[in-house]
Amino acid sequence: MLRYYLIAITVLVIDQLTKWLVATKMSLYESIPLIQGVFYITSHRNRGAAFGILQNQQWLFITVTLVVITFLLVYLHRLGRERAGASWSFALILGGAVGNLLDRVRLGEVVDFFDFRLIHYPIFNVADSAIVIGVILLVIDTFRQGNESEESAAKASATDD
């Protein structure tokens, strides 16, 4: 169980460290190419949600994030040992949610910096990445759980015959 909290804390520390580096070592909108024409580190700020929607709705984001964090903590505590896949997912989402929450509370905006230009994609950060990876893993785990439940039901039905 402790390992899931350590994962969340690790995500949070890496997220906050990288955001601090970008915010203190780069000018706003400064861009450093890592792979010319493809991938840059760009100092950017976002007062909205994903893709810049709902700009300047900080209290909404803070409230929703606090509800999500509460949900994640409760479910991590309940499922920690029973469903490892879901717990890994919740840990990643928790670390990312707390990272972006800290930015919103402290700065009134989120520091973003991963800038992929090969495809038109919004600039994002470590917390966003952890949340997306966590959601993808949760979807995979949910499908696996559904398949295992169907297989168990099929086996039980076969033994009843």
C-alpha positions in Angstrom: 0.0 0.0 0.0 2.8 2.4 0.9 4.3 1.9 -2.6 1.3 3.6 -4.2 1.8 6.7 -2.0 5.5 6.7 -2.9 4.6 6.6 -6.6 2.3 9.6 -6.1 4.9 11.5 -4.1 7.6 10.7 -6.7 5.4 12.1 -9.5 4.7 15.1 -7.4 8.4 15.8 -6.7 9.5 15.3 -10.3 6.6 17.5 -11.5 7.3 20.3 -9.1 11.1 20.2 -9.6 10.7 20.4 -13.4 8.1 23.2 -13.2 10.4 25.1 -10.8 13.4 24.7 -13.2 11.3 26.0 -16.2 9.8 28.9 -14.2 13.1 30.0 -12.7 15.6 29.3 -15.5 13.5 30.3 -18.6 11.7 33.4 -19.7 8.0 33.0 -20.3 7.5 31.7 -23.9 11.2 30.9 -24.2 11.6 27.8 -26.2 14.6 25.4 -26.3 14.7 22.8 -29.1 15.6 19.3 -28.1 14.7 17.8 -31.5 14.5 20.6 -34.0 11.0 20.9 -35.5 9.6 18.1 -33.2 10.1 18.5 -29.5 10.9 21.7 -27.5 11.0 22.8 -23.8 8.8 25.9 -23.9 8.0 28.0 -20.8 4.2 28.4 -20.9 1.4 29.1 -18.4 -2.1 27.8 -18.5 -5.0 29.3 -16.5 -7.4 26.8 -17.9 -7.8 23.1 -18.2 -6.7 20.7 -21.0 -6.4 22.4 -24.3 -6.8 25.7 -22.6 -10.5 25.4 -22.1 -12.3 27.2 -19.2 -9.7 29.9 -18.8 -9.5 31.6 -15.4 -11.9 29.2 -13.6 -9.3 28.5 -10.8 -11.9 27.9 -8.0 -13.7 25.4 -10.2 -10.5 23.5 -10.9 -9.4 23.7 -7.2 -12.8 22.4 -6.0 -13.0 19.6 -8.6 -9.4 18.6 -7.9 -9.9 18.4 -4.2 -13.0 16.1 -4.8 -10.9 13.9 -7.2 -8.0 13.7 -4.7 -10.4 12.7 -1.9 -11.9 10.0 -4.2 -8.4 8.7 -5.1 -7.2 8.5 -1.5 -10.3 6.6 -0.4 -10.1 4.2 -3.3 -6.3 3.7 -2.9 -6.9 2.8 0.7 -9.8 0.4 -0.2 -8.3 -1.2 -3.3 -4.6 -1.0 -2.6 -4.0 -4.7 -2.2 -7.0 -6.1 -4.1 -6.5 -4.3 -7.5 -2.9 -3.5 -8.1 -3.6 -2.2 -11.7 -6.2 0.3 -10.5 -4.0 1.3 -7.6 -1.0 2.1 -9.9 -3.4 4.2 -12.0 -4.8 6.0 -9.0 -1.3 6.7 -7.7 -0.2 8.3 -11.0 -3.4 10.4 -11.2 -3.1 11.4 -7.6 0.5 12.6 -8.0 -0.4 14.6 -11.1 -3.6 16.1 -9.6 -1.7 17.3 -6.5 1.1 18.7 -8.7 -1.3 20.8 -10.8 -3.4 21.8 -7.7 -0.2 23.2 -6.0 0.4 25.3 -9.1 -3.1 26.6 -9.2 -3.1 27.5 -5.5 0.4 29.0 -5.4 0.5 30.6 -8.8 -3.0 30.9 -10.1 -1.9 29.0 -13.2 -0.2 25.8 -14.2 3.4 25.8 -15.5 3.6 23.8 -18.8 6.7 23.0 -20.9 6.6 19.8 -23.0 6.0 21.1 -26.5 5.6 18.6 -29.3 5.4 20.5 -32.6 5.4 17.6 -35.1 1.7 17.3 -34.3 -0.4 20.2 -33.1 -0.7 19.3 -29.4 -1.1 21.6 -26.4 2.0 22.2 -24.2 1.8 20.1 -21.1 3.9 19.0 -18.0 4.9 15.9 -15.9 1.6 16.1 -13.9 -0.5 16.0 -17.1 1.5 13.1 -18.4 1.0 11.1 -15.1 -2.7 11.8 -15.2 -3.0 10.6 -18.9 -0.9 7.5 -18.3 -2.9 6.8 -15.1 -6.2 7.1 -17.0 -5.0 4.8 -19.8 -3.8 2.2 -17.3 -7.1 2.4 -15.5 -9.0 1.8 -18.7 -6.8 -1.2 -19.4 -7.3 -2.5 -15.9 -11.1 -2.0 -16.1 -11.2 -4.1 -19.3 -9.0 -6.8 -17.8 -11.2 -6.9 -14.7 -14.3 -7.2 -16.9 -12.8 -10.1 -18.9 -11.7 -11.9 -15.7 -15.2 -11.5 -14.3 -16.7 -12.9 -17.5 -14.3 -15.8 -17.5 -15.1 -16.6 -13.9 -18.8 -16.4 -14.6 -18.4 -18.7 -17.6 -16.4 -21.3 -15.5 -18.9 -21.2 -12.7 -21.7 -21.7 -15.2 -19.9 -24.6 -16.8 -19.4 -26.3 -13.4 -23.1 -25.9 -12.5 -24.1 -27.9 -15.6 
